[in-house]
Amino acid sequence: MATANFNMGVCRKGRTAFLPLPAPFPLPKWRGRALMPRLSGDCQVVVSRDTQSRAVVSCCSGVSALSGRCRRRGAGAMEQCVVLLWGWFLFGCSWGPGLPGVGAAALSAATYELDDAYGLGRQFDGIGAVSGGGATSRLLVNYQEPYRSQILDYLFKPNFGASLHILKVEIGGDGQSTDGTEPSHMHYENDENYFRGYEWWLMKEAKKRNPKIKLIGLPWTFPAWIGKGENWPYDYPDVTAYYIVSWILGAKHYHDLDIDYVGIWNERAFNSKYIKLLRYTLDKHGLQQVRIIASDRLWEPISFVLLLDSELHGVVDAIGAHYPGTKTVPNALLTKKKLWSSEDYSTFNDEVGAGCWARILNQNYVNGNMTSTIAWNLVASYYEELPFGRCGLMTAQEPWSGHYKVEAPIWITAHTTQFTQPGWSYLQVDGHLEGGGSFVALTDGLGNLTVIIETMTYNHSQCIRPPLPHFTVMPQRATFYLKGSFYMVKTLQVWHSRLDFESGSSNLFQQLHPVKVWKGSFSLDLNVDEVYTLTTLKTGQKCGYPEPPPPQPFPSNYKDDFNIRNPPFSEAPNFADQTGVFEYFINASDPGDHVFTLRQVVVQRPITWASDADQTISLIGNFKWVNITVTCDIYIEKQRDGGVFVAGRVDNGGIYVRRTKGVFFWVFSDGTYRVTGDLGLPSRCQSHLIFVKLKFLLELSNIMWQLRPSKLKKVPIHKQGDL
């Protein structure tokens, strides 16, 4: 029976345990006497000392102190509550409440009202994350079960982990979009395939766990045929609109996925004519429910243009800005549109990253009236040495070992997502705490209330961008008065996180004893670097699985012959395309053992978002490799000017791939080869004939595949570690 639940999620409710009191602990001689007749409600406190130097309090009337465990002794009997007492007894008693306190020193104190009697604030649109921009979920699909499903549960399953409301994915366009390329559903004008890549699969897995999750699509790059020779998607706006709408239609037809929002072009210029035509094309194909967000860059100039162009104003549903620093601009407010931080965070997922995320989740609304915040990225599931390593809400970058890590930002997310839903409304409050930090309050309009408080300090909450102006946060006492429909609330559930930047032993998303609301008010002693959620909802859970396997480096012996007839994904496991797209290909014309191959399929430079390399490249392995053996078979389709290279000891990838340095071994279709230290193409200093079927030994590190510029048909690869 003990093993029956091994693969099931285990929910851990918050608990309070006994802790030894500081020594010495001089109890008064009048042990057992009631010290304070009214601790909470009608509770009388009786102090005693047990044999383990712990203070024990018994209280009657069924009302417990804020921290403790109540034991009911028989039907109708009173509860006995056991709480911890800290400190010295002087004329009375001082104790540590269930809610983490800040000591007995004098605190700055302020009061705040939560009232819905005079209307509500903006409608809440949800918290989400981005998969893509690019290839950030590349390694996730290669995880074996049960680990892959566990990771997905932590991200999407309601009341389990992050419980995300929104999933935003890249509409693949064959170009480099940060950490790799994602394949287009239309490499060419007469080519359509709605099973390439992994974003379709990811959206379905998210919907499987949370049918209410909102889906957003946004392009970073476009295939070359869209621009007809130009690196620009707006010269033929009807073609671009058709291409985007075909992706939305394919999502529904082939995967039964309803896309809720679509964007324009990530962090690049928008075009008013194109946006209007996109709306027209969506409506023409019965996609009136799909809304448009623009322009996924800055607040301006889109806000100003919307005020000038009434037709454009009518077709844009939300303004999305990236990394707004919790601030908006007057023109954006004047549009009366939904305001979103449609990409934010992008910070290493340690405690400072969690502090950044906690601060902006609140302050994007408090300072900027933003009703949705979307993190880049969903899960750091790409090689860590690529740009912005571990900038996901959690880390899953070792499918070969099964290891993953639920990072602190997951539980910071849960403070909001587990106790709100899109469609709730913010209360009209200022939201700034007088001692520094912020709070937001939301309601479903049916009597439920959720308050999220953060007290992140300057040094412990800096995001990767933009620069953060200095501010001060100090311990403080906050008293909240519930008015309007909330006046009758008697109890609030409490969830708490305390980020520890010294020992790394943070307390994350712990349920504490409920707060009793006395005559419409309650008080909290707030320390720095904390997050509280106080809510009428009782559905929150901190769930988990058994520890995953320990981390392991990429295998020193690895082989793939691509011999798979019906692959679940279009890409071979662990290959991370950096320029171009490498796909499984069955070469039925080959009479020998090269029927199953990996083929590079893009032969035209796409409309780029980054500085793509001139050579098509895929990466696999370990950046720390030094001495390796590579054995591969290659077929060069473009026999006049085609070629291939293998490179190791490389130092860059992603958006920096063009300037990568390492050891590059080039083979050309005319039988010559050369060795270079980068992707440059100097005159051939060596000209030796070799066999196209190549076996060679070099002292190398990481492996990169490249075809220049033709297609790769057959590349079985075998690598061995230190020789």
Secondary structure in CASP SS format (residue, H / E / C, confidence):
PFRMAT SS
TARGET T0000
AUTHOR 0000-0000-0000
METHOD secondary structure of the structure
MODEL  1
M C 1.00
A C 1.00
T C 1.00
A C 1.00
N C 1.00
F C 1.00
N C 1.00
M C 1.00
G C 1.00
V E 1.00
C E 1.00
R C 1.00
K C 1.00
G C 1.00
R C 1.00
T C 1.00
A C 1.00
F C 1.00
L C 1.00
P C 1.00
L C 1.00
P C 1.00
A C 1.00
P C 1.00
F C 1.00
P C 1.00
L C 1.00
P C 1.00
K C 1.00
W C 1.00
R C 1.00
G C 1.00
R C 1.00
A E 1.00
L C 1.00
M C 1.00
P C 1.00
R C 1.00
L C 1.00
S C 1.00
G C 1.00
D C 1.00
C C 1.00
Q C 1.00
V C 1.00
V E 1.00
V E 1.00
S E 1.00
R E 1.00
D C 1.00
T C 1.00
Q C 1.00
S C 1.00
R C 1.00
A E 1.00
V E 1.00
V E 1.00
S E 1.00
C C 1.00
C C 1.00
S C 1.00
G C 1.00
V C 1.00
S C 1.00
A C 1.00
L C 1.00
S C 1.00
G C 1.00
R E 1.00
C E 1.00
R E 1.00
R E 1.00
R C 1.00
G C 1.00
A C 1.00
G C 1.00
A C 1.00
M C 1.00
E E 1.00
Q E 1.00
C E 1.00
V E 1.00
V C 1.00
L C 1.00
L C 1.00
W C 1.00
G C 1.00
W C 1.00
F C 1.00
L C 1.00
F C 1.00
G C 1.00
C C 1.00
S C 1.00
W C 1.00
G C 1.00
P C 1.00
G C 1.00
L C 1.00
P C 1.00
G C 1.00
V C 1.00
G C 1.00
A C 1.00
A C 1.00
A C 1.00
L C 1.00
S E 1.00
A E 1.00
A E 1.00
T E 1.00
Y E 1.00
E E 1.00
L E 1.00
D C 1.00
D C 1.00
A C 1.00
Y C 1.00
G C 1.00
L C 1.00
G C 1.00
R C 1.00
Q E 1.00
F C 1.00
D C 1.00
G E 1.00
I E 1.00
G E 1.00
A E 1.00
V E 1.00
S E 1.00
G C 1.00
G C 1.00
G C 1.00
A C 1.00
T C 1.00
S C 1.00
R C 1.00
L C 1.00
L H 1.00
V H 1.00
N H 1.00
Y C 1.00
Q C 1.00
E C 1.00
P C 1.00
Y H 1.00
R H 1.00
S H 1.00
Q H 1.00
I H 1.00
L H 1.00
D H 1.00
Y H 1.00
L H 1.00
F H 1.00
K C 1.00
P C 1.00
N C 1.00
F C 1.00
G C 1.00
A C 1.00
S C 1.00
L C 1.00
H C 1.00
I E 1.00
L E 1.00
K E 1.00
V E 1.00
E E 1.00
I E 1.00
G C 1.00
G C 1.00
D C 1.00
G C 1.00
Q E 1.00
S C 1.00
T C 1.00
D C 1.00
G C 1.00
T E 1.00
E C 1.00
P C 1.00
S C 1.00
H C 1.00
M C 1.00
H C 1.00
Y C 1.00
E C 1.00
N C 1.00
D C 1.00
E C 1.00
N C 1.00
Y C 1.00
F C 1.00
R C 1.00
G C 1.00
Y C 1.00
E H 1.00
W H 1.00
W H 1.00
L H 1.00
M H 1.00
K H 1.00
E H 1.00
A H 1.00
K H 1.00
K H 1.00
R H 1.00
N C 1.00
P C 1.00
K C 1.00
I C 1.00
K E 1.00
L E 1.00
I E 1.00
G E 1.00
L E 1.00
P E 1.00
W C 1.00
T C 1.00
F E 1.00
P C 1.00
A H 1.00
W H 1.00
I H 1.00
G H 1.00
K C 1.00
G C 1.00
E C 1.00
N C 1.00
W C 1.00
P C 1.00
Y C 1.00
D C 1.00
Y C 1.00
P H 1.00
D H 1.00
V H 1.00
T H 1.00
A H 1.00
Y H 1.00
Y H 1.00
I H 1.00
V H 1.00
S H 1.00
W H 1.00
I H 1.00
L H 1.00
G H 1.00
A H 1.00
K H 1.00
H H 1.00
Y H 1.00
H H 1.00
D C 1.00
L C 1.00
D C 1.00
I C 1.00
D C 1.00
Y E 1.00
V E 1.00
G C 1.00
I C 1.00
W C 1.00
N C 1.00
E C 1.00
R C 1.00
A C 1.00
F C 1.00
N C 1.00
S H 1.00
K H 1.00
Y H 1.00
I H 1.00
K H 1.00
L H 1.00
L H 1.00
R H 1.00
Y H 1.00
T H 1.00
L H 1.00
D H 1.00
K H 1.00
H C 1.00
G C 1.00
L C 1.00
Q C 1.00
Q C 1.00
V C 1.00
R E 1.00
I E 1.00
I E 1.00
A E 1.00
S E 1.00
D E 1.00
R E 1.00
L C 1.00
W C 1.00
E C 1.00
P C 1.00
I H 1.00
S H 1.00
F H 1.00
V H 1.00
L H 1.00
L H 1.00
L H 1.00
D C 1.00
S H 1.00
E H 1.00
L H 1.00
H H 1.00
G H 1.00
V H 1.00
V C 1.00
D C 1.00
A E 1.00
I E 1.00
G E 1.00
A E 1.00
H E 1.00
Y C 1.00
P C 1.00
G C 1.00
T C 1.00
K C 1.00
T C 1.00
V C 1.00
P H 1.00
N H 1.00
A H 1.00
L H 1.00
L H 1.00
T C 1.00
K C 1.00
K C 1.00
K E 1.00
L E 1.00
W E 1.00
S E 1.00
S E 1.00
E E 1.00
D E 1.00
Y E 1.00
S C 1.00
T C 1.00
F C 1.00
N C 1.00
D C 1.00
E H 1.00
V H 1.00
G H 1.00
A H 1.00
G H 1.00
C H 1.00
W H 1.00
A H 1.00
R H 1.00
I H 1.00
L H 1.00
N H 1.00
Q H 1.00
N H 1.00
Y H 1.00
V H 1.00
N C 1.00
G C 1.00
N C 1.00
M C 1.00
T C 1.00
S E 1.00
T E 1.00
I E 1.00
A E 1.00
W E 1.00
N C 1.00
L C 1.00
V C 1.00
A E 1.00
S C 1.00
Y C 1.00
Y C 1.00
E C 1.00
E C 1.00
L C 1.00
P C 1.00
F C 1.00
G C 1.00
R C 1.00
C C 1.00
G C 1.00
L C 1.00
M C 1.00
T E 1.00
A E 1.00
Q E 1.00
E E 1.00
P C 1.00
W C 1.00
S C 1.00
G C 1.00
H E 1.00
Y E 1.00
K E 1.00
V C 1.00
E C 1.00
A H 1.00
P H 1.00
I H 1.00
W H 1.00
I H 1.00
T H 1.00
A H 1.00
H H 1.00
T H 1.00
T H 1.00
Q C 1.00
F C 1.00
T C 1.00
Q C 1.00
P C 1.00
G C 1.00
W C 1.00
S E 1.00
Y E 1.00
L C 1.00
Q C 1.00
V C 1.00
D C 1.00
G C 1.00
H E 1.00
L C 1.00
E C 1.00
G C 1.00
G C 1.00
G C 1.00
S E 1.00
F E 1.00
V E 1.00
A E 1.00
L E 1.00
T E 1.00
D C 1.00
G C 1.00
L C 1.00
G C 1.00
N C 1.00
L E 1.00
T E 1.00
V E 1.00
I E 1.00
I E 1.00
E E 1.00
T C 1.00
M C 1.00
T C 1.00
Y H 1.00
N H 1.00
H H 1.00
S C 1.00
Q C 1.00
C C 1.00
I C 1.00
R C 1.00
P C 1.00
P C 1.00
L C 1.00
P C 1.00
H C 1.00
F C 1.00
T C 1.00
V C 1.00
M C 1.00
P C 1.00
Q E 1.00
R E 1.00
A E 1.00
T E 1.00
F E 1.00
Y E 1.00
L E 1.00
K C 1.00
G H 1.00
S H 1.00
F H 1.00
Y C 1.00
M C 1.00
V C 1.00
K C 1.00
T E 1.00
L E 1.00
Q E 1.00
V E 1.00
W E 1.00
H E 1.00
S E 1.00
R E 1.00
L C 1.00
D C 1.00
F C 1.00
E C 1.00
S C 1.00
G C 1.00
S C 1.00
S C 1.00
N E 1.00
L E 1.00
F E 1.00
Q E 1.00
Q E 1.00
L E 1.00
H E 1.00
P E 1.00
V E 1.00
K E 1.00
V C 1.00
W E 1.00
K C 1.00
G C 1.00
S E 1.00
F E 1.00
S E 1.00
L E 1.00
D E 1.00
L E 1.00
N C 1.00
V C 1.00
D C 1.00
E E 1.00
V E 1.00
Y E 1.00
T E 1.00
L E 1.00
T E 1.00
T C 1.00
L C 1.00
K C 1.00
T C 1.00
G C 1.00
Q C 1.00
K C 1.00
C E 1.00
G E 1.00
Y C 1.00
P C 1.00
E C 1.00
P C 1.00
P C 1.00
P C 1.00
P C 1.00
Q C 1.00
P C 1.00
F C 1.00
P C 1.00
S C 1.00
N C 1.00
Y E 1.00
K E 1.00
D E 1.00
D C 1.00
F C 1.00
N C 1.00
I C 1.00
R C 1.00
N C 1.00
P C 1.00
P C 1.00
F C 1.00
S C 1.00
E C 1.00
A C 1.00
P C 1.00
N C 1.00
F C 1.00
A E 1.00
D E 1.00
Q E 1.00
T E 1.00
G C 1.00
V C 1.00
F E 1.00
E E 1.00
Y E 1.00
F E 1.00
I E 1.00
N C 1.00
A C 1.00
S C 1.00
D C 1.00
P C 1.00
G C 1.00
D C 1.00
H C 1.00
V C 1.00
F E 1.00
T E 1.00
L E 1.00
R E 1.00
Q E 1.00
V C 1.00
V C 1.00
V C 1.00
Q C 1.00
R C 1.00
P C 1.00
I E 1.00
T C 1.00
W C 1.00
A C 1.00
S C 1.00
D C 1.00
A C 1.00
D C 1.00
Q C 1.00
T E 1.00
I E 1.00
S E 1.00
L E 1.00
I E 1.00
G C 1.00
N C 1.00
F C 1.00
K C 1.00
W C 1.00
V C 1.00
N C 1.00
I E 1.00
T E 1.00
V E 1.00
T E 1.00
C E 1.00
D C 1.00
I C 1.00
Y C 1.00
I E 1.00
E C 1.00
K C 1.00
Q C 1.00
R C 1.00
D C 1.00
G C 1.00
G E 1.00
V E 1.00
F E 1.00
V E 1.00
A E 1.00
G E 1.00
R C 1.00
V C 1.00
D C 1.00
N C 1.00
G C 1.00
G H 1.00
I H 1.00
Y H 1.00
V H 1.00
R H 1.00
R H 1.00
T C 1.00
K E 1.00
G E 1.00
V E 1.00
F E 1.00
F E 1.00
W E 1.00
V E 1.00
F E 1.00
S C 1.00
D C 1.00
G C 1.00
T C 1.00
Y E 1.00
R E 1.00
V E 1.00
T E 1.00
G E 1.00
D E 1.00
L C 1.00
G C 1.00
L C 1.00
P C 1.00
S C 1.00
R C 1.00
C C 1.00
Q C 1.00
S C 1.00
H C 1.00
L C 1.00
I C 1.00
F C 1.00
V C 1.00
K C 1.00
L E 1.00
K E 1.00
F E 1.00
L E 1.00
L E 1.00
E C 1.00
L C 1.00
S C 1.00
N C 1.00
I E 1.00
M E 1.00
W E 1.00
Q E 1.00
L E 1.00
R C 1.00
P C 1.00
S C 1.00
K C 1.00
L E 1.00
K C 1.00
K C 1.00
V C 1.00
P C 1.00
I E 1.00
H E 1.00
K E 1.00
Q E 1.00
G C 1.00
D C 1.00
L C 1.00
END
